[in-house]
Amino acid sequence: MAESDSWQEPRGRTRCPQCQQLFSEPRVLPCLHSVCGGCLAKLEPFSALGKGQSVGTQWSILCPVCDCEVELPAGGLEDLLPDWLAEGEVLLAQVQSGGLQLPCDLCREGPAERRCQECKVNVCEFCCRAHRRQKRTASHPLHPLQELSLGTILPPAPCCTLHPLEALGLFCEPCAVPCCRDCAITNHRGHELKPTAECAGRHRESLLKALQESEPHIQELEAALRGVEEAGEALGHRTVGLRAEIEAFIEGYVKAVLEHKAALLRDIEEETQRRQQLLDLRRARLQQQLLDLRTALGFTRDLVARGPDLHLIKAQGLALTRLKQLNQGEPRPAELNDPAGIQFSPWEEAGLYQGYQMHGVLRGKVADPGKCEVRGAGLQSVCQGQLTSFTFFCRTTSGDLLGTGGQPPTVTIVHKETNRSLPPSIQDNQDGTFHVSYRATEAGDLSISLTQGARHIQGSPFSVKVRDKSQRHPGIYHCCTFCSSGGQKEARCGCGGTMPGTDEATWICGYQGCGHGHKGHPGHSHWSCCGDTKKKSECLGVSSTAPRNLLRTVAL
């Protein structure tokens, strides 16, 4: 079969999956993949079946398409079933592309132009006319070779290899091979023989039945494959989501670590500057003390060595007093002079930075009393016998909370009238704050002092008034004097607020009490007697600076 250079492969099973060339003597493997005979001959045997036998040893090979181990027949590659369907498709493709001219199967002289599907022969134009003139073949359809459908077998039906002139029209059931009439008399005498067409019809029915039984399995496999593909897509989406989460987490964590690093470096710089300032201050003081002492000693030496008696008598008291003043106490060592006092604890928890737990704490930082502060009801009016508290915020020079490891404040609570001390309870919150609680045992005024490093914090000492017992509110719980007094202009309130537009000098609007939205109004309901916004609370008492008409609102 000659192949033209202009031939192009149409759609179909015409190329070997191993060499990617047109099939040449294709053979069907037990796995139902077809491969060229030449390609199969190049494959190395995979394993020997029955190695203990020296005669009749069978071999297996790996299919080059599916990698499946297939067993070769006893006769080897030659006994593999030829793929006549693949050969027919190659032949048809070559004919339809003009790359091959088939001879007429009847006269063997002219080129074949048409094919009789009933007789399974290719005929030239002359034999085609003769085919139509014969009564037995006049009704046979003759199709041009160029219009034949894919899968048509162009070669005539194969003949017997022992009797070339005889067609294989019979099929031996016991031997499962086709045979001719001569072979039926000689080689298959006494065997059950049936026409090939009858056996082919029966086998076709069994194959169709097998196909029908396999269809559901195909659907199941396709459904399983779709499930795998969907799972793969879901896995891909999940992977993308997880990567985004991990990247966001790591980026946030790195950002928090860098922020923590910057904070630690800033703390080191601030602590170094603070300690250096203390050293500079101590140095200046010592230098001044040294200068003063040298001045006093020089004056005294001159007075003793060259001073007139009268001047010595008059100045000796002044010199002794100054020397005594300068010689009092021993020179103290420089405060915080030991650099080892600043230490870094890498594995100690340093709190949360942007939601991430950080480790690494700088030890040796000292709170700045000028930046420390207190908040809470325990520094306001309290009730006798009740436990009250406030919070101490320990801050550094930069105003940041000291964090873990801060020194608790020194709290002194003294009753002003009796000079009795109250023991406070101090709890470290491990975040730079301290919870201070105490219980006032008697009414009166308290003095609460808070010091950090022997220095008072801002606002210390604090004055706190202790009420002798729980006081009920004599007023009413209202939103404003306008509503609670029925619009009376002279009504006042303990919150101290006035109506909008009110001028305290001229009382332009005429209303002297509080109203909605004015400056100083609590923004919600409150007690008219003391201005407290909590409904269930103790009365804080009427302020001494309250307006004179306050009791009118209280009565209302």
NORSUL-V172624 format. One record per residue. RES is the residue in one small letter. PSI is psi in whole degrees, 0 to 359 (none if undefined). Layout:
BEGIN
((RES;PSI) (RES;PSI))
END
This chain:
BEGIN
((m;117) (a;143) (e;130) (s;154) (d;335) (s;3) (w;135) (q;138) (e;124) (p;182) (r;135) (g;180) (r;81) (t;348) (r;146) (c;131) (p;347) (q;307) (c;352) (q;21) (q;172) (l;142) (f;136) (s;112) (e;58) (p;144) (r;145) (v;121) (l;162) (p;338) (c;6) (l;23) (h;136) (s;135) (v;148) (c;146) (g;322) (g;323) (c;323) (l;326) (a;335) (k;348) (l;141) (e;141) (p;140) (f;313) (s;159) (a;134) (l;121) (g;55) (k;339) (g;349) (q;133) (s;339) (v;140) (g;28) (t;130) (q;150) (w;159) (s;154) (i;167) (l;127) (c;127) (p;352) (v;306) (c;358) (d;24) (c;141) (e;123) (v;144) (e;131) (l;151) (p;171) (a;327) (g;2) (g;208) (l;330) (e;333) (d;357) (l;145) (l;126) (p;144) (d;86) (w;330) (l;316) (a;320) (e;319) (g;321) (e;321) (v;315) (l;316) (l;319) (a;320) (q;320) (v;314) (q;334) (s;355) (g;10) (g;358) (l;139) (q;119) (l;143) (p;159) (c;133) (d;347) (l;307) (c;341) (r;20) (e;301) (g;164) (p;143) (a;135) (e;330) (r;169) (r;134) (c;113) (q;339) (e;315) (c;348) (k;43) (v;153) (n;131) (v;152) (c;182) (e;321) (f;312) (c;333) (c;318) (r;320) (a;325) (h;326) (r;337) (r;336) (q;139) (k;323) (r;331) (t;7) (a;329) (s;0) (h;131) (p;137) (l;117) (h;138) (p;145) (l;330) (q;342) (e;6) (l;146) (s;156) (l;134) (g;356) (t;134) (i;112) (l;319) (p;149) (p;166) (a;136) (p;150) (c;171) (c;138) (t;333) (l;331) (h;85) (p;337) (l;355) (e;134) (a;153) (l;78) (g;353) (l;160) (f;124) (c;115) (e;313) (p;320) (c;345) (a;41) (v;151) (p;155) (c;165) (c;182) (r;324) (d;319) (c;328) (a;328) (i;326) (t;292) (n;337) (h;33) (r;134) (g;355) (h;157) (e;112) (l;139) (k;155) (p;143) (t;320) (a;319) (e;314) (c;321) (a;321) (g;317) (r;317) (h;328) (r;321) (e;318) (s;324) (l;320) (l;320) (k;318) (a;324) (l;317) (q;322) (e;335) (s;341) (e;313) (p;323) (h;325) (i;316) (q;320) (e;317) (l;321) (e;319) (a;318) (a;321) (l;319) (r;321) (g;319) (v;318) (e;318) (e;320) (a;323) (g;319) (e;317) (a;320) (l;321) (g;315) (h;318) (r;321) (t;317) (v;317) (g;317) (l;319) (r;318) (a;318) (e;316) (i;316) (e;317) (a;319) (f;312) (i;318) (e;317) (g;321) (y;316) (v;319) (k;318) (a;320) (v;317) (l;322) (e;318) (h;320) (k;313) (a;321) (a;319) (l;316) (l;322) (r;320) (d;319) (i;316) (e;316) (e;317) (e;321) (t;316) (q;319) (r;314) (r;323) (q;322) (q;319) (l;320) (l;319) (d;319) (l;317) (r;321) (r;315) (a;320) (r;315) (l;319) (q;321) (q;319) (q;319) (l;318) (l;318) (d;318) (l;318) (r;321) (t;315) (a;319) (l;319) (g;316) (f;316) (t;319) (r;316) (d;322) (l;320) (v;321) (a;318) (r;0) (g;138) (p;155) (d;316) (l;318) (h;323) (l;318) (i;319) (k;327) (a;350) (q;325) (g;318) (l;320) (a;318) (l;319) (t;317) (r;317) (l;320) (k;321) (q;319) (l;337) (n;0) (q;132) (g;156) (e;145) (p;124) (r;148) (p;158) (a;132) (e;141) (l;39) (n;345) (d;111) (p;341) (a;350) (g;342) (i;117) (q;156) (f;122) (s;99) (p;332) (w;8) (e;138) (e;134) (a;14) (g;186) (l;136) (y;111) (q;36) (g;0) (y;134) (q;123) (m;157) (h;150) (g;109) (v;136) (l;116) (r;144) (g;353) (k;144) (v;140) (a;149) (d;111) (p;328) (g;342) (k;345) (c;154) (e;166) (v;150) (r;147) (g;163) (a;343) (g;350) (l;12) (q;206) (s;129) (v;166) (c;143) (q;133) (g;350) (q;144) (l;128) (t;165) (s;169) (f;168) (t;132) (f;126) (f;112) (c;111) (r;153) (t;184) (t;327) (s;355) (g;359) (d;152) (l;141) (l;335) (g;202) (t;148) (g;4) (g;151) (q;133) (p;152) (p;160) (t;115) (v;125) (t;121) (i;118) (v;135) (h;123) (k;320) (e;315) (t;351) (n;24) (r;145) (s;144) (l;131) (p;122) (p;159) (s;123) (i;124) (q;127) (d;121) (n;1) (q;24) (d;19) (g;2) (t;156) (f;135) (h;118) (v;125) (s;152) (y;168) (r;118) (a;122) (t;344) (e;155) (a;161) (g;204) (d;138) (l;150) (s;116) (i;117) (s;134) (l;122) (t;151) (q;113) (g;40) (a;11) (r;138) (h;142) (i;173) (q;130) (g;346) (s;142) (p;154) (f;144) (s;125) (v;134) (k;130) (v;119) (r;149) (d;333) (k;173) (s;133) (q;129) (r;153) (h;122) (p;346) (g;202) (i;154) (y;105) (h;177) (c;326) (c;163) (t;335) (f;317) (c;315) (s;335) (s;3) (g;27) (g;15) (q;129) (k;332) (e;357) (a;136) (r;171) (c;152) (g;346) (c;346) (g;5) (g;165) (t;167) (m;154) (p;138) (g;1) (t;132) (d;124) (e;339) (a;321) (t;345) (w;62) (i;311) (c;343) (g;342) (y;128) (q;352) (g;183) (c;155) (g;178) (h;132) (g;2) (h;161) (k;125) (g;345) (h;137) (p;341) (g;352) (h;183) (s;149) (h;168) (w;135) (s;339) (c;322) (c;350) (g;5) (d;137) (t;348) (k;126) (k;315) (k;87) (s;174) (e;148) (c;130) (l;355) (g;155) (v;130) (s;145) (s;341) (t;13) (a;152) (p;156) (r;327) (n;16) (l;318) (l;340) (r;317) (t;323) (v;318) (a;321) (l;none))
END
